[in-house]
């Protein structure tokens, strides 16, 4: 039997860890902790890959010629989804 409150708390904890790593503020330990976690948590893995892709794109200035339009569009849609709280 699983405890729902525990699950929610755990999800928040790993989302926070994910943000720290994405922001580049994680220590080596935290980074490793996230990597271990990602192997067992598909939701975080997807979020991590998506966030990382967006971050990389932003960092490289989104070179339109070099990025496949489909991927760019799907990322943009994700950003819009995330940005509008409604
Ligand atoms: Zn997780």
PDB file of the backbone (N, CA, C, O) and the ligand in Angstrom, with CONECT records:
HET     ZN  A 101       1
ATOM      1  N   UNK A   1       0.830  -1.212   0.000  1.00  0.00           N
ATOM      2  CA  UNK A   1       0.000   0.000   0.000  1.00  0.00           C
ATOM      3  C   UNK A   1       0.861   1.257   0.000  1.00  0.00           C
ATOM      4  O   UNK A   1       1.838   1.366   0.740  1.00  0.00           O
ATOM      5  N   UNK A   2       0.471   2.198  -0.848  1.00  0.00           N
ATOM      6  CA  UNK A   2       1.257   3.422  -0.937  1.00  0.00           C
ATOM      7  C   UNK A   2       0.544   4.570  -0.237  1.00  0.00           C
ATOM      8  O   UNK A   2      -0.683   4.662  -0.212  1.00  0.00           O
ATOM      9  N   UNK A   3       1.351   5.417   0.314  1.00  0.00           N
ATOM     10  CA  UNK A   3       0.837   6.590   0.991  1.00  0.00           C
ATOM     11  C   UNK A   3       0.887   7.790   0.037  1.00  0.00           C
ATOM     12  O   UNK A   3       1.960   8.185  -0.421  1.00  0.00           O
ATOM     13  N   UNK A   4      -0.266   8.353  -0.251  1.00  0.00           N
ATOM     14  CA  UNK A   4      -0.324   9.412  -1.260  1.00  0.00           C
ATOM     15  C   UNK A   4       0.415  10.668  -0.831  1.00  0.00           C
ATOM     16  O   UNK A   4       1.063  11.328  -1.644  1.00  0.00           O
ATOM     17  N   UNK A   5       0.313  10.994   0.454  1.00  0.00           N
ATOM     18  CA  UNK A   5       1.003  12.196   0.932  1.00  0.00           C
ATOM     19  C   UNK A   5       2.515  12.038   0.740  1.00  0.00           C
ATOM     20  O   UNK A   5       3.200  12.971   0.323  1.00  0.00           O
ATOM     21  N   UNK A   6       3.010  10.869   1.045  1.00  0.00           N
ATOM     22  CA  UNK A   6       4.434  10.607   0.849  1.00  0.00           C
ATOM     23  C   UNK A   6       4.824  10.810  -0.606  1.00  0.00           C
ATOM     24  O   UNK A   6       5.860  11.403  -0.908  1.00  0.00           O
ATOM     25  N   UNK A   7       3.993  10.318  -1.493  1.00  0.00           N
ATOM     26  CA  UNK A   7       4.304  10.440  -2.921  1.00  0.00           C
ATOM     27  C   UNK A   7       4.390  11.891  -3.345  1.00  0.00           C
ATOM     28  O   UNK A   7       5.302  12.285  -4.072  1.00  0.00           O
ATOM     29  N   UNK A   8       3.434  12.683  -2.885  1.00  0.00           N
ATOM     30  CA  UNK A   8       3.433  14.096  -3.251  1.00  0.00           C
ATOM     31  C   UNK A   8       4.681  14.784  -2.713  1.00  0.00           C
ATOM     32  O   UNK A   8       5.318  15.564  -3.421  1.00  0.00           O
ATOM     33  N   UNK A   9       5.027  14.499  -1.476  1.00  0.00           N
ATOM     34  CA  UNK A   9       6.212  15.133  -0.899  1.00  0.00           C
ATOM     35  C   UNK A   9       7.469  14.724  -1.657  1.00  0.00           C
ATOM     36  O   UNK A   9       8.366  15.536  -1.884  1.00  0.00           O
ATOM     37  N   UNK A  10       7.519  13.475  -2.038  1.00  0.00           N
ATOM     38  CA  UNK A  10       8.690  13.006  -2.759  1.00  0.00           C
ATOM     39  C   UNK A  10       8.785  13.682  -4.117  1.00  0.00           C
ATOM     40  O   UNK A  10       9.876  14.017  -4.578  1.00  0.00           O
ATOM     41  N   UNK A  11       7.644  13.878  -4.749  1.00  0.00           N
ATOM     42  CA  UNK A  11       7.647  14.502  -6.071  1.00  0.00           C
ATOM     43  C   UNK A  11       8.158  15.927  -5.969  1.00  0.00           C
ATOM     44  O   UNK A  11       8.932  16.380  -6.812  1.00  0.00           O
ATOM     45  N   UNK A  12       7.724  16.629  -4.939  1.00  0.00           N
ATOM     46  CA  UNK A  12       8.196  18.006  -4.776  1.00  0.00           C
ATOM     47  C   UNK A  12       9.690  18.032  -4.541  1.00  0.00           C
ATOM     48  O   UNK A  12      10.398  18.894  -5.061  1.00  0.00           O
ATOM     49  N   UNK A  13      10.165  17.079  -3.753  1.00  0.00           N
ATOM     50  CA  UNK A  13      11.588  17.032  -3.449  1.00  0.00           C
ATOM     51  C   UNK A  13      12.397  16.824  -4.717  1.00  0.00           C
ATOM     52  O   UNK A  13      13.407  17.495  -4.925  1.00  0.00           O
ATOM     53  N   UNK A  14      11.965  15.904  -5.563  1.00  0.00           N
ATOM     54  CA  UNK A  14      12.781  15.668  -6.753  1.00  0.00           C
ATOM     55  C   UNK A  14      12.611  16.763  -7.785  1.00  0.00           C
ATOM     56  O   UNK A  14      13.514  16.985  -8.591  1.00  0.00           O
ATOM     57  N   UNK A  15      11.474  17.457  -7.785  1.00  0.00           N
ATOM     58  CA  UNK A  15      11.319  18.597  -8.687  1.00  0.00           C
ATOM     59  C   UNK A  15      12.265  19.721  -8.274  1.00  0.00           C
ATOM     60  O   UNK A  15      12.857  20.388  -9.124  1.00  0.00           O
ATOM     61  N   UNK A  16      12.402  19.924  -6.981  1.00  0.00           N
ATOM     62  CA  UNK A  16      13.328  20.952  -6.494  1.00  0.00           C
ATOM     63  C   UNK A  16      14.760  20.623  -6.879  1.00  0.00           C
ATOM     64  O   UNK A  16      15.516  21.483  -7.332  1.00  0.00           O
ATOM     65  N   UNK A  17      15.112  19.369  -6.689  1.00  0.00           N
ATOM     66  CA  UNK A  17      16.460  18.919  -7.028  1.00  0.00           C
ATOM     67  C   UNK A  17      16.715  19.130  -8.512  1.00  0.00           C
ATOM     68  O   UNK A  17      17.784  19.580  -8.923  1.00  0.00           O
ATOM     69  N   UNK A  18      15.717  18.796  -9.294  1.00  0.00           N
ATOM     70  CA  UNK A  18      15.818  18.950 -10.744  1.00  0.00           C
ATOM     71  C   UNK A  18      16.079  20.406 -11.122  1.00  0.00           C
ATOM     72  O   UNK A  18      16.924  20.699 -11.969  1.00  0.00           O
ATOM     73  N   UNK A  19      15.345  21.310 -10.483  1.00  0.00           N
ATOM     74  CA  UNK A  19      15.510  22.728 -10.782  1.00  0.00           C
ATOM     75  C   UNK A  19      16.920  23.207 -10.447  1.00  0.00           C
ATOM     76  O   UNK A  19      17.526  23.978 -11.191  1.00  0.00           O
ATOM     77  N   UNK A  20      17.419  22.736  -9.323  1.00  0.00           N
ATOM     78  CA  UNK A  20      18.763  23.159  -8.897  1.00  0.00           C
ATOM     79  C   UNK A  20      19.799  22.725  -9.923  1.00  0.00           C
ATOM     80  O   UNK A  20      20.701  23.483 -10.280  1.00  0.00           O
ATOM     81  N   UNK A  21      19.650  21.489 -10.389  1.00  0.00           N
ATOM     82  CA  UNK A  21      20.602  20.963 -11.374  1.00  0.00           C
ATOM     83  C   UNK A  21      20.467  21.710 -12.696  1.00  0.00           C
ATOM     84  O   UNK A  21      21.463  22.077 -13.320  1.00  0.00           O
ATOM     85  N   UNK A  22      19.220  21.932 -13.116  1.00  0.00           N
ATOM     86  CA  UNK A  22      18.989  22.646 -14.377  1.00  0.00           C
ATOM     87  C   UNK A  22      19.569  24.064 -14.306  1.00  0.00           C
ATOM     88  O   UNK A  22      20.126  24.566 -15.283  1.00  0.00           O
ATOM     89  N   UNK A  23      19.431  24.691 -13.154  1.00  0.00           N
ATOM     90  CA  UNK A  23      19.960  26.039 -12.983  1.00  0.00           C
ATOM     91  C   UNK A  23      21.480  26.059 -12.877  1.00  0.00           C
ATOM     92  O   UNK A  23      22.102  27.122 -12.868  1.00  0.00           O
ATOM     93  N   UNK A  24      22.062  24.880 -12.798  1.00  0.00           N
ATOM     94  CA  UNK A  24      23.524  24.794 -12.725  1.00  0.00           C
ATOM     95  C   UNK A  24      24.063  25.135 -11.350  1.00  0.00           C
ATOM     96  O   UNK A  24      25.231  25.496 -11.208  1.00  0.00           O
ATOM     97  N   UNK A  25      23.200  25.019 -10.320  1.00  0.00           N
ATOM     98  CA  UNK A  25      23.632  25.380  -8.973  1.00  0.00           C
ATOM     99  C   UNK A  25      23.831  24.164  -8.077  1.00  0.00           C
ATOM    100  O   UNK A  25      24.053  24.293  -6.873  1.00  0.00           O
ATOM    101  N   UNK A  26      23.749  22.989  -8.678  1.00  0.00           N
ATOM    102  CA  UNK A  26      23.851  21.774  -7.880  1.00  0.00           C
ATOM    103  C   UNK A  26      25.308  21.440  -7.572  1.00  0.00           C
ATOM    104  O   UNK A  26      26.205  21.690  -8.376  1.00  0.00           O
ATOM    105  N   UNK A  27      25.518  20.870  -6.389  1.00  0.00           N
ATOM    106  CA  UNK A  27      26.836  20.343  -6.068  1.00  0.00           C
ATOM    107  C   UNK A  27      26.993  19.008  -6.800  1.00  0.00           C
ATOM    108  O   UNK A  27      26.031  18.475  -7.353  1.00  0.00           O
ATOM    109  N   UNK A  28      28.200  18.484  -6.794  1.00  0.00           N
ATOM    110  CA  UNK A  28      28.420  17.197  -7.444  1.00  0.00           C
ATOM    111  C   UNK A  28      27.537  16.123  -6.831  1.00  0.00           C
ATOM    112  O   UNK A  28      27.000  15.265  -7.530  1.00  0.00           O
ATOM    113  N   UNK A  29      27.399  16.186  -5.519  1.00  0.00           N
ATOM    114  CA  UNK A  29      26.560  15.212  -4.809  1.00  0.00           C
ATOM    115  C   UNK A  29      25.112  15.294  -5.264  1.00  0.00           C
ATOM    116  O   UNK A  29      24.467  14.280  -5.529  1.00  0.00           O
ATOM    117  N   UNK A  30      24.618  16.515  -5.347  1.00  0.00           N
ATOM    118  CA  UNK A  30      23.222  16.712  -5.766  1.00  0.00           C
ATOM    119  C   UNK A  30      23.025  16.255  -7.203  1.00  0.00           C
ATOM    120  O   UNK A  30      22.005  15.659  -7.548  1.00  0.00           O
ATOM    121  N   UNK A  31      24.005  16.540  -8.023  1.00  0.00           N
ATOM    122  CA  UNK A  31      23.933  16.133  -9.421  1.00  0.00           C
ATOM    123  C   UNK A  31      23.859  14.605  -9.507  1.00  0.00           C
ATOM    124  O   UNK A  31      23.047  14.048 -10.247  1.00  0.00           O
ATOM    125  N   UNK A  32      24.711  13.954  -8.747  1.00  0.00           N
ATOM    126  CA  UNK A  32      24.727  12.490  -8.752  1.00  0.00           C
ATOM    127  C   UNK A  32      23.420  11.933  -8.205  1.00  0.00           C
ATOM    128  O   UNK A  32      22.896  10.931  -8.692  1.00  0.00           O
ATOM    129  N   UNK A  33      22.914  12.601  -7.189  1.00  0.00           N
ATOM    130  CA  UNK A  33      21.656  12.174  -6.582  1.00  0.00           C
ATOM    131  C   UNK A  33      20.532  12.221  -7.616  1.00  0.00           C
ATOM    132  O   UNK A  33      19.700  11.318  -7.693  1.00  0.00           O
ATOM    133  N   UNK A  34      20.528  13.278  -8.396  1.00  0.00           N
ATOM    134  CA  UNK A  34      19.496  13.408  -9.424  1.00  0.00           C
ATOM    135  C   UNK A  34      19.667  12.328 -10.487  1.00  0.00           C
ATOM    136  O   UNK A  34      18.695  11.707 -10.917  1.00  0.00           O
ATOM    137  N   UNK A  35      20.912  12.112 -10.906  1.00  0.00           N
ATOM    138  CA  UNK A  35      21.162  11.092 -11.930  1.00  0.00           C
ATOM    139  C   UNK A  35      20.655   9.721 -11.452  1.00  0.00           C
ATOM    140  O   UNK A  35      20.045   8.973 -12.216  1.00  0.00           O
ATOM    141  N   UNK A  36      20.913   9.415 -10.205  1.00  0.00           N
ATOM    142  CA  UNK A  36      20.433   8.139  -9.644  1.00  0.00           C
ATOM    143  C   UNK A  36      18.917   8.104  -9.665  1.00  0.00           C
ATOM    144  O   UNK A  36      18.304   7.093 -10.006  1.00  0.00           O
ATOM    145  N   UNK A  37      18.327   9.223  -9.295  1.00  0.00           N
ATOM    146  CA  UNK A  37      16.873   9.306  -9.226  1.00  0.00           C
ATOM    147  C   UNK A  37      16.245   9.164 -10.608  1.00  0.00           C
ATOM    148  O   UNK A  37      15.214   8.509 -10.765  1.00  0.00           O
ATOM    149  N   UNK A  38      16.871   9.778 -11.606  1.00  0.00           N
ATOM    150  CA  UNK A  38      16.307   9.766 -12.955  1.00  0.00           C
ATOM    151  C   UNK A  38      16.209   8.348 -13.513  1.00  0.00           C
ATOM    152  O   UNK A  38      15.346   8.053 -14.340  1.00  0.00           O
ATOM    153  N   UNK A  39      17.091   7.489 -13.058  1.00  0.00           N
ATOM    154  CA  UNK A  39      17.050   6.111 -13.545  1.00  0.00           C
ATOM    155  C   UNK A  39      15.774   5.405 -13.087  1.00  0.00           C
ATOM    156  O   UNK A  39      15.314   4.456 -13.723  1.00  0.00           O
ATOM    157  N   UNK A  40      15.218   5.875 -11.991  1.00  0.00           N
ATOM    158  CA  UNK A  40      14.034   5.218 -11.431  1.00  0.00           C
ATOM    159  C   UNK A  40      12.749   6.003 -11.609  1.00  0.00           C
ATOM    160  O   UNK A  40      11.663   5.493 -11.333  1.00  0.00           O
ATOM    161  N   UNK A  41      12.861   7.233 -12.066  1.00  0.00           N
ATOM    162  CA  UNK A  41      11.685   8.095 -12.125  1.00  0.00           C
ATOM    163  C   UNK A  41      11.518   8.645 -13.537  1.00  0.00           C
ATOM    164  O   UNK A  41      12.224   9.564 -13.951  1.00  0.00           O
ATOM    165  N   UNK A  42      10.580   8.069 -14.255  1.00  0.00           N
ATOM    166  CA  UNK A  42      10.404   8.441 -15.660  1.00  0.00           C
ATOM    167  C   UNK A  42       9.915   9.878 -15.798  1.00  0.00           C
ATOM    168  O   UNK A  42      10.344  10.599 -16.699  1.00  0.00           O
ATOM    169  N   UNK A  43       9.026  10.291 -14.914  1.00  0.00           N
ATOM    170  CA  UNK A  43       8.456  11.640 -14.982  1.00  0.00           C
ATOM    171  C   UNK A  43       9.551  12.690 -14.890  1.00  0.00           C
ATOM    172  O   UNK A  43       9.573  13.650 -15.659  1.00  0.00           O
ATOM    173  N   UNK A  44      10.464  12.496 -13.935  1.00  0.00           N
ATOM    174  CA  UNK A  44      11.555  13.450 -13.757  1.00  0.00           C
ATOM    175  C   UNK A  44      12.520  13.390 -14.920  1.00  0.00           C
ATOM    176  O   UNK A  44      13.073  14.408 -15.336  1.00  0.00           O
ATOM    177  N   UNK A  45      12.719  12.195 -15.442  1.00  0.00           N
ATOM    178  CA  UNK A  45      13.648  12.027 -16.563  1.00  0.00           C
ATOM    179  C   UNK A  45      13.155  12.846 -17.764  1.00  0.00           C
ATOM    180  O   UNK A  45      13.929  13.547 -18.416  1.00  0.00           O
ATOM    181  N   UNK A  46      11.874  12.742 -18.034  1.00  0.00           N
ATOM    182  CA  UNK A  46      11.303  13.490 -19.160  1.00  0.00           C
ATOM    183  C   UNK A  46      11.412  14.991 -18.912  1.00  0.00           C
ATOM    184  O   UNK A  46      11.773  15.762 -19.801  1.00  0.00           O
ATOM    185  N   UNK A  47      11.093  15.377 -17.698  1.00  0.00           N
ATOM    186  CA  UNK A  47      11.140  16.799 -17.377  1.00  0.00           C
ATOM    187  C   UNK A  47      12.568  17.321 -17.472  1.00  0.00           C
ATOM    188  O   UNK A  47      12.816  18.426 -17.954  1.00  0.00           O
ATOM    189  N   UNK A  48      13.493  16.503 -17.004  1.00  0.00           N
ATOM    190  CA  UNK A  48      14.901  16.888 -17.039  1.00  0.00           C
ATOM    191  C   UNK A  48      15.375  17.072 -18.473  1.00  0.00           C
ATOM    192  O   UNK A  48      16.005  18.076 -18.804  1.00  0.00           O
ATOM    193  N   UNK A  49      15.066  16.092 -19.324  1.00  0.00           N
ATOM    194  CA  UNK A  49      15.499  16.153 -20.723  1.00  0.00           C
ATOM    195  C   UNK A  49      14.886  17.363 -21.411  1.00  0.00           C
ATOM    196  O   UNK A  49      15.557  18.060 -22.172  1.00  0.00           O
ATOM    197  N   UNK A  50      13.624  17.604 -21.143  1.00  0.00           N
ATOM    198  CA  UNK A  50      12.940  18.741 -21.763  1.00  0.00           C
ATOM    199  C   UNK A  50      13.555  20.064 -21.301  1.00  0.00           C
ATOM    200  O   UNK A  50      13.863  20.935 -22.113  1.00  0.00           O
ATOM    201  N   UNK A  51      13.726  20.197 -19.996  1.00  0.00           N
ATOM    202  CA  UNK A  51      14.293  21.429 -19.445  1.00  0.00           C
ATOM    203  C   UNK A  51      15.697  21.652 -19.971  1.00  0.00           C
ATOM    204  O   UNK A  51      16.088  22.774 -20.294  1.00  0.00           O
ATOM    205  N   UNK A  52      16.445  20.568 -20.049  1.00  0.00           N
ATOM    206  CA  UNK A  52      17.825  20.654 -20.501  1.00  0.00           C
ATOM    207  C   UNK A  52      17.866  21.082 -21.970  1.00  0.00           C
ATOM    208  O   UNK A  52      18.700  21.897 -22.361  1.00  0.00           O
ATOM    209  N   UNK A  53      16.974  20.535 -22.764  1.00  0.00           N
ATOM    210  CA  UNK A  53      16.914  20.883 -24.183  1.00  0.00           C
ATOM    211  C   UNK A  53      16.595  22.360 -24.352  1.00  0.00           C
ATOM    212  O   UNK A  53      17.227  23.055 -25.147  1.00  0.00           O
ATOM    213  N   UNK A  54      15.612  22.833 -23.600  1.00  0.00           N
ATOM    214  CA  UNK A  54      15.222  24.246 -23.673  1.00  0.00           C
ATOM    215  C   UNK A  54      16.386  25.127 -23.257  1.00  0.00           C
ATOM    216  O   UNK A  54      16.699  26.120 -23.914  1.00  0.00           O
ATOM    217  N   UNK A  55      17.019  24.751 -22.161  1.00  0.00           N
ATOM    218  CA  UNK A  55      18.140  25.527 -21.631  1.00  0.00           C
ATOM    219  C   UNK A  55      19.257  25.612 -22.665  1.00  0.00           C
ATOM    220  O   UNK A  55      19.818  26.681 -22.906  1.00  0.00           O
ATOM    221  N   UNK A  56      19.572  24.467 -23.273  1.00  0.00           N
ATOM    222  CA  UNK A  56      20.624  24.445 -24.287  1.00  0.00           C
ATOM    223  C   UNK A  56      20.268  25.334 -25.465  1.00  0.00           C
ATOM    224  O   UNK A  56      21.114  26.061 -25.985  1.00  0.00           O
ATOM    225  N   UNK A  57      19.017  25.270 -25.879  1.00  0.00           N
ATOM    226  CA  UNK A  57      18.568  26.086 -27.015  1.00  0.00           C
ATOM    227  C   UNK A  57      18.721  27.559 -26.681  1.00  0.00           C
ATOM    228  O   UNK A  57      19.223  28.338 -27.491  1.00  0.00           O
ATOM    229  N   UNK A  58      18.289  27.936 -25.493  1.00  0.00           N
ATOM    230  CA  UNK A  58      18.361  29.335 -25.096  1.00  0.00           C
ATOM    231  C   UNK A  58      19.818  29.787 -25.043  1.00  0.00           C
ATOM    232  O   UNK A  58      20.162  30.903 -25.433  1.00  0.00           O
ATOM    233  N   UNK A  59      20.660  28.884 -24.548  1.00  0.00           N
ATOM    234  CA  UNK A  59      22.070  29.235 -24.384  1.00  0.00           C
ATOM    235  C   UNK A  59      22.733  29.454 -25.737  1.00  0.00           C
ATOM    236  O   UNK A  59      23.546  30.363 -25.902  1.00  0.00           O
ATOM    237  N   UNK A  60      22.381  28.616 -26.693  1.00  0.00           N
ATOM    238  CA  UNK A  60      23.010  28.728 -28.010  1.00  0.00           C
ATOM    239  C   UNK A  60      22.290  29.742 -28.889  1.00  0.00           C
ATOM    240  O   UNK A  60      22.645  29.915 -30.055  1.00  0.00           O
ATOM    241  N   UNK A  61      21.268  30.421 -28.330  1.00  0.00           N
ATOM    242  CA  UNK A  61      20.595  31.472 -29.072  1.00  0.00           C
ATOM    243  C   UNK A  61      19.615  30.976 -30.106  1.00  0.00           C
ATOM    244  O   UNK A  61      19.237  31.728 -31.005  1.00  0.00           O
ATOM    245  N   UNK A  62      19.198  29.749 -30.004  1.00  0.00           N
ATOM    246  CA  UNK A  62      18.225  29.159 -30.931  1.00  0.00           C
ATOM    247  C   UNK A  62      18.559  29.489 -32.381  1.00  0.00           C
ATOM    248  O   UNK A  62      17.946  30.365 -32.990  1.00  0.00           O
ATOM    249  N   UNK A  63      19.499  28.803 -32.899  1.00  0.00           N
ATOM    250  CA  UNK A  63      19.842  29.002 -34.308  1.00  0.00           C
ATOM    251  C   UNK A  63      18.803  28.319 -35.180  1.00  0.00           C
ATOM    252  O   UNK A  63      18.796  27.098 -35.333  1.00  0.00           O
ATOM    253  N   UNK A  64      17.934  29.130 -35.742  1.00  0.00           N
ATOM    254  CA  UNK A  64      16.781  28.616 -36.474  1.00  0.00           C
ATOM    255  C   UNK A  64      17.193  27.666 -37.590  1.00  0.00           C
ATOM    256  O   UNK A  64      16.558  26.633 -37.801  1.00  0.00           O
ATOM    257  N   UNK A  65      18.237  28.014 -38.289  1.00  0.00           N
ATOM    258  CA  UNK A  65      18.653  27.201 -39.427  1.00  0.00           C
ATOM    259  C   UNK A  65      19.089  25.802 -38.969  1.00  0.00           C
ATOM    260  O   UNK A  65      18.940  24.824 -39.702  1.00  0.00           O
ATOM    261  N   UNK A  66      19.619  25.726 -37.769  1.00  0.00           N
ATOM    262  CA  UNK A  66      20.184  24.461 -37.314  1.00  0.00           C
ATOM    263  C   UNK A  66      19.175  23.576 -36.590  1.00  0.00           C
ATOM    264  O   UNK A  66      19.409  22.380 -36.418  1.00  0.00           O
ATOM    265  N   UNK A  67      18.047  24.159 -36.165  1.00  0.00           N
ATOM    266  CA  UNK A  67      17.114  23.360 -35.374  1.00  0.00           C
ATOM    267  C   UNK A  67      15.910  22.911 -36.200  1.00  0.00           C
ATOM    268  O   UNK A  67      15.300  23.710 -36.910  1.00  0.00           O
ATOM    269  N   UNK A  68      15.580  21.639 -36.101  1.00  0.00           N
ATOM    270  CA  UNK A  68      14.411  21.128 -36.811  1.00  0.00           C
ATOM    271  C   UNK A  68      13.157  21.854 -36.355  1.00  0.00           C
ATOM    272  O   UNK A  68      12.928  22.019 -35.157  1.00  0.00           O
ATOM    273  N   UNK A  69      12.352  22.284 -37.306  1.00  0.00           N
ATOM    274  CA  UNK A  69      11.176  23.104 -36.974  1.00  0.00           C
ATOM    275  C   UNK A  69      10.221  22.359 -36.048  1.00  0.00           C
ATOM    276  O   UNK A  69       9.681  22.945 -35.110  1.00  0.00           O
ATOM    277  N   UNK A  70      10.014  21.088 -36.303  1.00  0.00           N
ATOM    278  CA  UNK A  70       9.079  20.307 -35.487  1.00  0.00           C
ATOM    279  C   UNK A  70       9.470  20.315 -34.022  1.00  0.00           C
ATOM    280  O   UNK A  70       8.634  20.515 -33.141  1.00  0.00           O
ATOM    281  N   UNK A  71      10.745  20.095 -33.776  1.00  0.00           N
ATOM    282  CA  UNK A  71      11.229  20.063 -32.391  1.00  0.00           C
ATOM    283  C   UNK A  71      11.079  21.436 -31.755  1.00  0.00           C
ATOM    284  O   UNK A  71      10.618  21.558 -30.620  1.00  0.00           O
ATOM    285  N   UNK A  72      11.469  22.456 -32.485  1.00  0.00           N
ATOM    286  CA  UNK A  72      11.371  23.823 -31.976  1.00  0.00           C
ATOM    287  C   UNK A  72       9.928  24.158 -31.610  1.00  0.00           C
ATOM    288  O   UNK A  72       9.660  24.748 -30.564  1.00  0.00           O
ATOM    289  N   UNK A  73       9.012  23.775 -32.480  1.00  0.00           N
ATOM    290  CA  UNK A  73       7.597  24.053 -32.219  1.00  0.00           C
ATOM    291  C   UNK A  73       7.096  23.329 -30.988  1.00  0.00           C
ATOM    292  O   UNK A  73       6.377  23.905 -30.173  1.00  0.00           O
ATOM    293  N   UNK A  74       7.475  22.064 -30.848  1.00  0.00           N
ATOM    294  CA  UNK A  74       6.977  21.309 -29.710  1.00  0.00           C
ATOM    295  C   UNK A  74       7.545  21.864 -28.415  1.00  0.00           C
ATOM    296  O   UNK A  74       6.864  21.869 -27.390  1.00  0.00           O
ATOM    297  N   UNK A  75       8.780  22.329 -28.452  1.00  0.00           N
ATOM    298  CA  UNK A  75       9.370  22.944 -27.262  1.00  0.00           C
ATOM    299  C   UNK A  75       8.650  24.244 -26.941  1.00  0.00           C
ATOM    300  O   UNK A  75       8.342  24.536 -25.785  1.00  0.00           O
ATOM    301  N   UNK A  76       8.390  25.017 -27.987  1.00  0.00           N
ATOM    302  CA  UNK A  76       7.714  26.297 -27.782  1.00  0.00           C
ATOM    303  C   UNK A  76       6.327  26.072 -27.178  1.00  0.00           C
ATOM    304  O   UNK A  76       5.904  26.799 -26.279  1.00  0.00           O
ATOM    305  N   UNK A  77       5.632  25.061 -27.683  1.00  0.00           N
ATOM    306  CA  UNK A  77       4.317  24.750 -27.133  1.00  0.00           C
ATOM    307  C   UNK A  77       4.414  24.400 -25.658  1.00  0.00           C
ATOM    308  O   UNK A  77       3.589  24.826 -24.851  1.00  0.00           O
ATOM    309  N   UNK A  78       5.426  23.625 -25.318  1.00  0.00           N
ATOM    310  CA  UNK A  78       5.622  23.248 -23.920  1.00  0.00           C
ATOM    311  C   UNK A  78       5.847  24.484 -23.061  1.00  0.00           C
ATOM    312  O   UNK A  78       5.307  24.601 -21.961  1.00  0.00           O
ATOM    313  N   UNK A  79       6.651  25.401 -23.580  1.00  0.00           N
ATOM    314  CA  UNK A  79       6.929  26.621 -22.826  1.00  0.00           C
ATOM    315  C   UNK A  79       5.646  27.408 -22.612  1.00  0.00           C
ATOM    316  O   UNK A  79       5.387  27.902 -21.514  1.00  0.00           O
ATOM    317  N   UNK A  80       4.850  27.521 -23.658  1.00  0.00           N
ATOM    318  CA  UNK A  80       3.591  28.254 -23.560  1.00  0.00           C
ATOM    319  C   UNK A  80       2.668  27.596 -22.555  1.00  0.00           C
ATOM    320  O   UNK A  80       2.042  28.271 -21.738  1.00  0.00           O
ATOM    321  N   UNK A  81       2.585  26.266 -22.619  1.00  0.00           N
ATOM    322  CA  UNK A  81       1.763  25.519 -21.658  1.00  0.00           C
ATOM    323  C   UNK A  81       2.176  25.834 -20.239  1.00  0.00           C
ATOM    324  O   UNK A  81       1.348  26.108 -19.370  1.00  0.00           O
ATOM    325  N   UNK A  82       3.480  25.788 -20.026  1.00  0.00           N
ATOM    326  CA  UNK A  82       4.024  26.001 -18.696  1.00  0.00           C
ATOM    327  C   UNK A  82       3.837  27.443 -18.254  1.00  0.00           C
ATOM    328  O   UNK A  82       3.573  27.717 -17.083  1.00  0.00           O
ATOM    329  N   UNK A  83       3.976  28.364 -19.204  1.00  0.00           N
ATOM    330  CA  UNK A  83       3.957  29.782 -18.864  1.00  0.00           C
ATOM    331  C   UNK A  83       2.554  30.283 -18.523  1.00  0.00           C
ATOM    332  O   UNK A  83       2.402  31.169 -17.682  1.00  0.00           O
ATOM    333  N   UNK A  84       1.540  29.731 -19.160  1.00  0.00           N
ATOM    334  CA  UNK A  84       0.190  30.205 -18.868  1.00  0.00           C
ATOM    335  C   UNK A  84      -0.483  29.318 -17.821  1.00  0.00           C
ATOM    336  O   UNK A  84      -0.825  28.171 -18.109  1.00  0.00           O
ATOM    337  N   UNK A  85      -0.669  29.830 -16.639  1.00  0.00           N
ATOM    338  CA  UNK A  85      -1.158  29.059 -15.499  1.00  0.00           C
ATOM    339  C   UNK A  85      -2.573  28.523 -15.682  1.00  0.00           C
ATOM    340  O   UNK A  85      -2.939  27.498 -15.107  1.00  0.00           O
ATOM    341  N   UNK A  86      -3.354  29.219 -16.481  1.00  0.00           N
ATOM    342  CA  UNK A  86      -4.740  28.782 -16.643  1.00  0.00           C
ATOM    343  C   UNK A  86      -4.800  27.369 -17.206  1.00  0.00           C
ATOM    344  O   UNK A  86      -5.889  26.832 -17.410  1.00  0.00           O
TER     345      UNK A  86
HETATM  346 ZN    ZN A 101      11.101  12.020  -9.567  1.00  0.00          ZN
END
